[in-house]
Amino acid sequence: MSDIYLGLMSGTSMDAIDAVAVQFTEQHLQLLASHSLVLPFELRDRMSALCRGERHSMMEFAHLDVLMGRLLANTACQLMEKQALTASRINAIGSHGQTIWHINQGAERTSIQIGDPNIIAEQTGITTIADFRRRDIAAGGQGAPLVPAFHAAYFRVADENRVVLNIGGIANITILPGNKHDPVRGFDTGPGNTLLDMCACENQRGRFDQDGTFARQGAVLPEVLAKLMGDSYFALAPPKSTGREHFNRSWLEKTVGDLSRYPAANMQATLSELTAQTIRDSIHAQAATTQRILVCGGGIHNRYLIQRLQALLPAITVESTVEYGIDPQWVEAIAFAWLAKQTLENQPGNLPSVTGATRSCVLGAIYPGK
């Protein structure tokens, strides 16, 4: 059996599909190749509208499921061509898909991702594993975050209390105690890049705020920040998870009113501070003895945001995961390659101490290759 797996990840930011080819050994992993496919603006707009509840047509849902399935399959094929990998060398693909709706409250909780895995398996000829979140939900969990199990496998050490901070569209932390008897914990802290990207895009600064340059030009609006930080999600105790179905433009307008009243750069600075302070508060509340923060996700490239985090957490070393052997850009895609491996080996992929599930579960549905 091959030890090469592909991971496909499209996150909350809806900016691109990340793909990796990873070779796993018992104690280590090797990133063989990586590839990213930028999502077309029209597709992003349609998916965002579906997330916001503006397009609830089943036909629209079905169309987007097929379109994302084709794009995910194409991204995998482009990666394989890049590295001259044949389907016979790859054990499986782990595809996260694109989250459209994540319902983590009430009796009918679920998490819905689009990107038909049947299409991926058929076009690549490779066994594809998808729908990772709903088995954890069926076992009483939140279905998120799932990546902490991977973080624990590759970043936990015996002599240091660590936090792995992923700043994607939504920011989440994994708490890795140095004491092996203490459980790993993790949760979504709140907005990561999703509101920052939206604000930058609406003000013609590109798809995101490069290096936090736009935010640096503004000043934090204390009254606006206080209103945003008053959201009830931030006061919830973990386990907890969230998504862009909660933190979006409608939420901003409902909380602070007409956004056009505020200078755009000031709003960008304020949203950056919201991300930084909610991460700071989460670490203080749940991981007060943290010695080191390992940062991954797209937010690592926002130098202003990272500087604000270091300023808010002066006693803690803030570093990129690249210092520990894994490029921060590809951590989540690698994690879903690893989760596919766990599934095929009949091993659990969730951590009940993170998601709140009643037990450890083998995650995902398997779609055989040719």
C-alpha positions as CSV (number, residue, x, y, z in Angstrom):
1,M,0.0,0.0,0.0
2,S,1.3,3.5,-0.9
3,D,2.0,6.0,1.8
4,I,1.3,9.0,-0.4
5,Y,-2.0,10.9,0.2
6,L,-3.5,14.0,-1.4
7,G,-5.2,16.6,0.7
8,L,-7.7,19.2,-0.8
9,M,-8.8,22.2,1.2
10,S,-11.1,25.1,0.5
11,G,-11.5,27.2,3.6
12,T,-13.9,29.8,5.0
13,S,-12.2,32.6,3.1
14,M,-13.3,31.0,-0.2
15,D,-10.2,32.3,-2.0
16,A,-8.6,29.2,-3.3
17,I,-8.4,25.4,-3.3
18,D,-5.1,24.2,-1.7
19,A,-3.8,20.8,-2.7
20,V,-0.9,18.8,-1.3
21,A,0.8,15.5,-1.9
22,V,2.2,14.1,1.3
23,Q,4.2,11.0,2.2
24,F,3.7,9.8,5.7
25,T,6.0,7.6,7.7
26,E,5.5,6.5,11.3
27,Q,6.9,9.6,12.9
28,H,7.4,12.1,10.1
29,L,5.8,13.5,7.0
30,Q,7.2,14.9,3.8
31,L,5.4,17.4,1.6
32,L,6.1,16.2,-1.9
33,A,4.2,18.9,-3.8
34,S,1.7,21.7,-3.4
35,H,-0.6,23.6,-5.7
36,S,-3.2,26.3,-5.3
37,L,-6.1,27.1,-7.6
38,V,-7.7,30.6,-7.2
39,L,-11.5,30.4,-7.2
40,P,-13.3,32.5,-9.8
41,F,-15.0,35.6,-8.4
42,E,-18.4,34.5,-9.8
43,L,-18.2,31.2,-8.0
44,R,-17.1,32.8,-4.8
45,D,-20.0,35.3,-5.0
46,R,-22.5,32.5,-5.6
47,M,-21.2,30.4,-2.7
48,S,-21.1,33.4,-0.4
49,A,-24.7,34.2,-1.3
50,L,-25.7,30.6,-0.5
51,C,-23.9,30.9,2.9
52,R,-25.8,34.1,3.7
53,G,-29.1,32.5,2.9
54,E,-29.7,34.7,-0.1
55,R,-29.9,31.7,-2.5
56,H,-31.7,28.8,-1.0
57,S,-32.6,27.1,-4.2
58,M,-31.8,23.4,-4.3
59,M,-30.9,23.8,-8.0
60,E,-28.3,26.4,-7.0
61,F,-26.9,24.1,-4.3
62,A,-26.7,21.2,-6.8
63,H,-25.0,23.3,-9.5
64,L,-22.4,24.6,-7.0
65,D,-21.8,21.1,-5.7
66,V,-21.0,19.9,-9.2
67,L,-18.9,23.0,-10.1
68,M,-16.8,22.6,-6.9
69,G,-16.4,18.9,-7.4
70,R,-15.0,19.5,-10.9
71,L,-12.6,22.2,-9.6
72,L,-11.4,20.0,-6.7
73,A,-10.8,17.2,-9.2
74,N,-9.0,19.5,-11.6
75,T,-6.8,20.8,-8.8
76,A,-5.8,17.3,-7.8
77,C,-5.0,16.4,-11.4
78,Q,-2.9,19.6,-11.8
79,L,-1.0,18.7,-8.6
80,M,-0.3,15.2,-9.8
81,E,0.9,16.4,-13.2
82,K,3.2,18.9,-11.4
83,Q,4.9,16.2,-9.5
84,A,4.5,13.4,-12.2
85,L,2.5,11.3,-9.8
86,T,0.3,8.6,-11.2
87,A,-3.0,7.6,-9.6
88,S,-1.6,4.2,-8.8
89,R,1.0,5.8,-6.5
90,I,-1.6,7.6,-4.4
91,N,-3.5,5.8,-1.6
92,A,-6.3,8.2,-1.2
93,I,-7.5,11.8,-1.5
94,G,-8.9,13.6,1.6
95,S,-11.2,16.4,0.4
96,H,-12.6,18.8,2.9
97,G,-14.9,20.5,0.3
98,Q,-16.3,23.9,0.7
99,T,-18.4,24.5,3.8
100,I,-21.7,26.2,2.9
101,W,-23.5,25.8,6.2
102,H,-22.3,24.9,9.7
103,I,-25.1,24.5,12.3
104,N,-23.7,23.8,15.7
105,Q,-26.7,24.7,17.9
106,G,-30.1,23.0,18.5
107,A,-31.4,19.6,17.9
108,E,-30.7,19.5,14.2
109,R,-27.0,20.2,14.1
110,T,-25.1,19.5,10.9
111,S,-22.3,20.7,8.7
112,I,-22.7,20.9,4.9
113,Q,-19.8,20.9,2.4
114,I,-20.1,21.0,-1.4
115,G,-17.7,19.6,-3.9
116,D,-19.1,16.2,-5.0
117,P,-16.5,13.5,-4.1
118,N,-18.0,11.2,-6.7
119,I,-16.6,13.5,-9.4
120,I,-13.2,13.7,-7.7
121,A,-13.0,9.9,-7.5
122,E,-14.1,9.4,-11.0
123,Q,-11.9,12.0,-12.7
124,T,-8.8,11.2,-10.7
125,G,-9.3,7.4,-10.4
126,I,-8.3,7.7,-6.8
127,T,-10.3,6.7,-3.7
128,T,-11.6,9.8,-2.2
129,I,-12.7,10.5,1.4
130,A,-15.0,13.4,2.2
131,D,-17.8,14.5,4.6
132,F,-15.5,14.4,7.6
133,R,-17.5,16.5,10.0
134,R,-21.0,14.9,10.2
135,R,-19.9,11.7,12.0
136,D,-18.5,13.7,14.9
137,I,-21.8,15.7,15.0
138,A,-23.7,12.4,15.0
139,A,-21.6,11.4,18.1
140,G,-22.7,14.6,19.9
141,G,-19.8,16.8,18.8
142,Q,-19.6,20.2,16.9
143,G,-17.9,18.6,13.9
144,A,-15.2,21.3,14.3
145,P,-12.4,21.9,14.6
146,L,-11.0,18.7,13.3
147,V,-7.4,19.7,12.5
148,P,-6.3,19.7,16.3
149,A,-5.9,15.9,16.1
150,F,-3.3,16.5,13.4
151,H,-1.7,19.3,15.3
152,A,-1.4,17.0,18.3
153,A,0.3,14.3,16.2
154,Y,3.0,16.6,14.8
155,F,3.4,19.7,17.0
156,R,3.0,18.4,20.6
157,V,6.1,18.1,22.7
158,A,6.6,17.0,26.3
159,D,8.5,20.0,27.6
160,E,6.5,23.0,26.5
161,N,2.9,24.3,26.6
162,R,2.0,25.2,23.0
163,V,-0.9,26.7,21.1
164,V,-1.3,26.1,17.3
165,L,-3.1,29.1,15.9
166,N,-4.7,28.8,12.5
167,I,-5.8,32.1,11.0
168,G,-8.0,31.2,8.1
169,G,-11.4,32.8,7.3
170,I,-12.2,31.8,10.9
171,A,-9.4,31.7,13.5
172,N,-9.0,28.6,15.7
173,I,-6.6,27.4,18.3
174,T,-5.4,24.0,19.4
175,I,-4.1,23.9,23.0
176,L,-1.2,21.4,23.3
177,P,-0.2,20.9,27.0
178,G,3.3,19.8,27.7
179,N,1.9,17.4,30.3
180,K,0.9,14.3,28.3
181,H,-1.9,13.5,30.9
182,D,-3.7,16.8,30.1
183,P,-6.1,16.6,27.2
184,V,-5.7,18.5,23.9
185,R,-8.4,21.1,23.5
186,G,-9.3,23.5,20.7
187,F,-12.0,25.8,19.4
188,D,-12.8,28.6,17.0
189,T,-12.0,31.9,18.5
190,G,-14.0,34.0,16.0
191,P,-13.3,35.9,12.8
192,G,-9.9,35.4,11.2
193,N,-9.5,36.7,7.7
194,T,-13.1,36.6,6.5
195,L,-14.1,40.1,7.5
196,L,-10.7,41.5,6.7
197,D,-10.8,40.1,3.2
198,M,-14.3,41.4,2.7
199,C,-13.4,44.9,3.8
200,A,-10.3,45.0,1.6
201,C,-12.1,43.7,-1.4
202,E,-15.0,46.2,-1.0
203,N,-12.5,49.0,-0.8
204,Q,-10.7,47.9,-3.9
205,R,-7.6,46.7,-2.1
206,G,-7.5,43.4,-3.8
207,R,-8.7,40.0,-2.6
208,F,-7.0,40.6,0.8
209,D,-5.1,43.2,2.8
210,Q,-1.5,42.5,1.6
211,D,0.7,42.5,4.7
212,G,-2.0,44.4,6.6
213,T,-0.9,47.6,4.7
214,F,-4.5,49.0,4.5
215,A,-5.1,48.4,8.3
216,R,-1.9,50.2,9.1
217,Q,-3.3,53.3,7.4
218,G,-6.3,53.4,9.8
219,A,-7.0,53.9,13.5
220,V,-9.0,51.5,15.6
221,L,-12.5,52.7,16.4
222,P,-12.9,51.9,20.1
223,E,-16.7,52.2,20.2
224,V,-17.1,50.0,17.1
225,L,-14.6,47.4,18.5
226,A,-16.5,47.3,21.8
227,K,-19.8,46.6,20.0
228,L,-18.2,43.8,17.9
229,M,-16.6,42.2,20.9
230,G,-19.9,42.2,22.7
231,D,-21.2,39.4,20.5
232,S,-22.3,36.4,22.6
233,Y,-20.2,33.9,20.7
234,F,-17.0,35.2,22.3
235,A,-18.3,34.6,25.9
236,L,-19.3,31.0,25.1
237,A,-17.2,28.3,26.8
238,P,-15.7,25.6,24.5
239,P,-16.3,23.3,22.8
240,K,-17.5,25.8,20.2
241,S,-17.3,26.4,16.5
242,T,-18.5,29.0,14.1
243,G,-18.3,30.2,10.5
244,R,-19.2,32.8,7.9
245,E,-22.9,32.0,8.4
246,H,-22.5,34.0,11.6
247,F,-19.6,36.4,11.1
248,N,-20.4,38.2,7.8
249,R,-21.3,41.6,6.4
250,S,-24.9,41.3,7.7
251,W,-23.6,40.7,11.2
252,L,-21.3,43.7,10.9
253,E,-24.2,46.0,9.8
254,K,-26.6,44.6,12.4
255,T,-24.0,45.2,15.1
256,V,-22.6,48.7,14.1
257,G,-25.0,50.0,11.5
258,D,-24.1,51.5,8.1
259,L,-20.5,50.8,7.4
260,S,-20.2,53.8,5.1
261,R,-20.3,56.1,8.1
262,Y,-16.7,55.0,9.0
263,P,-13.5,55.6,7.1
264,A,-12.6,52.4,5.3
265,A,-9.0,52.2,6.7
266,N,-10.3,52.7,10.2
267,M,-12.8,49.8,9.8
268,Q,-10.0,47.6,8.4
269,A,-7.8,48.5,11.5
270,T,-10.8,47.8,13.8
271,L,-11.5,44.4,12.2
272,S,-7.9,43.5,12.5
273,E,-8.0,44.4,16.2
274,L,-11.1,42.3,16.6
275,T,-9.3,39.2,15.3
276,A,-6.2,39.9,17.4
277,Q,-8.0,40.6,20.6
278,T,-10.4,37.7,20.4
279,I,-7.5,35.4,19.9
280,R,-5.6,37.0,22.8
281,D,-8.7,36.7,25.1
282,S,-9.2,33.1,24.1
283,I,-5.6,32.1,25.0
284,H,-5.7,34.0,28.2
285,A,-9.0,32.4,29.2
286,Q,-8.3,28.8,28.1
287,A,-4.5,28.4,27.8
288,A,-3.0,30.9,30.3
289,T,0.3,28.9,30.7
290,T,1.1,29.0,26.9
291,Q,4.8,29.4,26.2
292,R,4.8,29.3,22.4
293,I,2.2,30.0,19.6
294,L,2.8,28.3,16.3
295,V,0.9,30.2,13.6
296,C,-0.4,28.8,10.3
297,G,-3.1,29.7,7.7
298,G,-3.3,32.6,5.4
299,G,-3.2,35.1,8.3
300,I,0.5,34.4,8.8
301,H,1.2,36.6,5.8
302,N,-0.6,39.6,7.4
303,R,2.4,41.1,9.1
304,Y,0.4,43.8,10.8
305,L,-1.9,41.2,12.4
306,I,1.0,39.1,13.6
307,Q,2.7,42.1,15.1
308,R,-0.6,43.0,16.9
309,L,-0.8,39.5,18.3
310,Q,2.8,39.6,19.6
311,A,2.2,43.0,21.1
312,L,-1.0,41.7,22.9
313,L,0.9,38.5,24.1
314,P,4.3,39.9,25.0
315,A,5.3,37.0,27.2
316,I,4.6,34.3,24.6
317,T,6.8,33.5,21.6
318,V,4.8,33.8,18.3
319,E,6.3,31.9,15.4
320,S,5.4,30.3,12.1
321,T,4.9,26.6,11.8
322,V,7.6,26.7,9.2
323,E,10.1,26.7,12.1
324,Y,8.8,23.3,12.9
325,G,9.0,21.7,9.5
326,I,5.6,22.4,8.0
327,D,4.8,25.4,5.7
328,P,2.0,27.4,7.3
329,Q,0.2,27.8,3.9
330,W,-0.4,24.0,3.6
331,V,-1.1,22.8,7.2
332,E,-4.8,22.4,6.8
333,A,-4.6,20.6,3.4
334,I,-1.9,18.3,4.9
335,A,-4.3,17.7,7.8
336,F,-7.0,16.4,5.5
337,A,-4.5,14.1,3.8
338,W,-3.7,12.8,7.2
339,L,-7.4,12.5,8.1
340,A,-7.9,10.4,4.9
341,K,-5.1,8.2,6.1
342,Q,-6.7,7.8,9.5
343,T,-10.0,6.8,7.9
344,L,-8.5,4.1,5.6
345,E,-6.6,2.7,8.6
346,N,-9.8,2.6,10.6
347,Q,-8.4,5.1,13.1
348,P,-10.3,8.0,14.8
349,G,-9.9,11.5,13.4
350,N,-11.7,13.5,16.0
351,L,-10.7,14.5,19.5
352,P,-13.8,14.5,21.9
353,S,-11.9,16.9,24.2
354,V,-12.0,19.4,21.3
355,T,-15.3,18.8,19.6
356,G,-17.4,17.7,22.5
357,A,-18.3,14.3,20.9
358,T,-19.1,11.4,23.2
359,R,-16.4,9.2,21.7
360,S,-13.6,9.0,19.2
361,C,-14.8,8.2,15.7
362,V,-13.5,7.1,12.3
363,L,-14.5,10.1,10.1
364,G,-15.6,10.5,6.5
365,A,-17.3,8.6,3.7
366,I,-15.2,6.6,1.3
367,Y,-15.7,6.9,-2.5
368,P,-13.7,4.1,-4.3
369,G,-11.4,5.0,-7.1
370,K,-11.4,3.2,-10.4
